[in-house]
Amino acid sequence: MLEIIIQLAASFIASAGFGILFNAPKKSLIPCGLVGMAGWIFFYTLRDFHVDIVAATTFAAILVSILSQLCSRILKRPIIIFTVSGIIPLVPGGVAFNAMRNFVENDYNTAIQLSAQVMLLAGGIAIGLMFSQVINQMMLKLHKAKL
């Protein structure tokens, strides 16, 4: 239980802290942190159920995008504030660092494997964010067509 609380706190601080660096409005910092925290804990839970890391990242990115859209509409702020801050915990920085370290240490086999994983994770993030946006646009067009 303590580990979950630490994960929640760390992901909230990371997302809200990036919101500060990103110059998000002060009233948006807590929602930025909550979006990032929700995305990370969803990813973390999926990993506990042995879901592949790329799939878990993609599903968590979809959740971040959906929550960002909701926060954007409720708080009447640009969606990019919540999306960028919320996606930060999912960025594979540690894996990218290890890939570069292995390149420097001339362990090219491991470096290439880790680099491929970084590209797959980054692609999963991009697909997750895009998928939610496409669904949102389709729903808006269907809603306007009914009017």
C-alpha positions as CSV (number, residue, x, y, z in Angstrom):
1,M,0.0,0.0,0.0
2,L,2.9,2.3,0.8
3,E,4.3,1.8,-2.6
4,I,1.1,2.9,-4.3
5,I,1.0,6.1,-2.2
6,I,4.6,6.8,-3.2
7,Q,3.8,6.2,-6.8
8,L,0.8,8.5,-6.6
9,A,2.7,11.3,-4.9
10,A,5.7,11.0,-7.2
11,S,3.6,11.1,-10.4
12,F,1.6,14.0,-9.1
13,I,4.7,16.0,-8.2
14,A,6.3,15.2,-11.5
15,S,3.3,16.3,-13.5
16,A,2.5,19.4,-11.5
17,G,6.2,20.3,-11.4
18,F,6.4,20.1,-15.2
19,G,3.3,22.3,-15.3
20,I,5.3,24.9,-13.4
21,L,8.2,24.6,-15.9
22,F,5.7,24.7,-18.7
23,N,4.3,28.0,-17.3
24,A,0.8,26.6,-16.8
25,P,-1.6,28.9,-15.0
26,K,-1.5,28.4,-11.2
27,K,-5.1,27.2,-11.1
28,S,-4.3,24.5,-13.6
29,L,-1.4,22.9,-11.7
30,I,-3.4,20.6,-9.5
31,P,-5.5,19.3,-12.4
32,C,-2.2,18.8,-14.4
33,G,-0.9,16.8,-11.5
34,L,-4.1,14.8,-11.2
35,V,-4.1,14.0,-14.9
36,G,-0.5,12.8,-14.8
37,M,-1.1,10.8,-11.6
38,A,-4.1,9.1,-13.1
39,G,-2.2,8.2,-16.2
40,W,0.7,6.8,-14.2
41,I,-1.3,4.8,-11.8
42,F,-3.3,3.3,-14.7
43,F,0.0,2.3,-16.3
44,Y,1.3,1.0,-13.1
45,T,-1.8,-1.1,-12.5
46,L,-1.7,-2.5,-16.0
47,R,1.9,-3.5,-15.5
48,D,0.9,-5.3,-12.2
49,F,-1.5,-7.3,-14.3
50,H,1.4,-8.3,-16.7
51,V,0.2,-6.2,-19.6
52,D,3.0,-5.5,-22.1
53,I,4.8,-2.2,-21.4
54,V,4.0,-0.7,-24.9
55,A,0.3,-1.6,-24.6
56,A,0.1,-0.3,-21.0
57,T,1.8,3.0,-22.1
58,T,-0.6,3.4,-25.0
59,F,-3.7,2.8,-22.9
60,A,-2.4,5.2,-20.2
61,A,-1.7,7.8,-22.9
62,I,-5.4,7.4,-24.1
63,L,-6.5,8.0,-20.5
64,V,-4.3,11.1,-20.2
65,S,-5.7,12.5,-23.4
66,I,-9.3,11.9,-22.3
67,L,-8.7,13.5,-18.9
68,S,-7.0,16.4,-20.6
69,Q,-10.0,17.0,-22.8
70,L,-12.3,17.0,-19.8
71,C,-10.0,19.3,-17.8
72,S,-9.7,21.6,-20.8
73,R,-13.5,21.9,-21.2
74,I,-14.2,22.2,-17.5
75,L,-11.5,24.8,-16.7
76,K,-11.7,26.5,-20.1
77,R,-7.9,26.2,-20.7
78,P,-6.0,24.9,-23.7
79,I,-5.8,21.2,-23.8
80,I,-2.0,21.2,-24.4
81,I,-1.4,22.4,-20.8
82,F,-2.9,19.2,-19.4
83,T,-1.7,16.8,-22.1
84,V,2.0,17.8,-21.9
85,S,2.1,17.9,-18.1
86,G,0.1,14.7,-17.8
87,I,2.1,12.6,-20.2
88,I,5.5,13.4,-18.5
89,P,5.4,10.4,-16.1
90,L,5.0,8.0,-19.1
91,V,8.0,9.3,-21.0
92,P,10.6,6.6,-21.1
93,G,13.5,8.7,-19.9
94,G,15.2,6.0,-17.9
95,V,15.2,3.5,-20.8
96,A,16.6,6.2,-23.1
97,F,19.3,6.9,-20.6
98,N,20.3,3.3,-20.4
99,A,20.3,3.0,-24.2
100,M,22.7,5.9,-24.5
101,R,24.9,4.5,-21.6
102,N,25.1,1.2,-23.4
103,F,26.1,2.9,-26.6
104,V,28.9,4.7,-24.8
105,E,30.0,1.5,-23.1
106,N,30.2,-0.2,-26.6
107,D,27.4,-2.7,-25.7
108,Y,25.7,-2.2,-29.0
109,N,23.3,-5.2,-28.8
110,T,21.8,-4.0,-25.5
111,A,21.8,-0.4,-26.7
112,I,19.9,-1.2,-29.9
113,Q,17.3,-3.3,-28.0
114,L,16.7,-0.5,-25.5
115,S,16.6,2.1,-28.3
116,A,13.9,0.0,-30.1
117,Q,12.0,-0.1,-26.8
118,V,12.2,3.7,-26.5
119,M,10.9,4.1,-30.0
120,L,8.0,1.7,-29.4
121,L,7.1,3.5,-26.1
122,A,7.2,6.9,-27.8
123,G,5.1,5.6,-30.6
124,G,2.6,4.2,-28.1
125,I,2.4,7.6,-26.4
126,A,1.8,9.3,-29.8
127,I,-0.8,6.7,-30.8
128,G,-2.6,7.0,-27.5
129,L,-2.8,10.8,-27.7
130,M,-3.8,10.7,-31.3
131,F,-6.5,8.0,-30.9
132,S,-8.3,10.0,-28.2
133,Q,-8.2,13.2,-30.3
134,V,-9.6,11.4,-33.3
135,I,-12.4,9.9,-31.3
136,N,-13.2,13.3,-29.9
137,Q,-13.3,14.9,-33.4
138,M,-15.5,12.2,-34.7
139,M,-18.0,12.7,-31.8
140,L,-18.0,16.4,-32.4
141,K,-18.8,16.0,-36.1
142,L,-21.5,13.5,-35.3
143,H,-23.0,15.8,-32.7
144,K,-23.0,18.7,-35.2
145,A,-24.5,16.6,-37.9
146,K,-27.4,15.8,-35.7
147,L,-28.1,19.5,-35.1
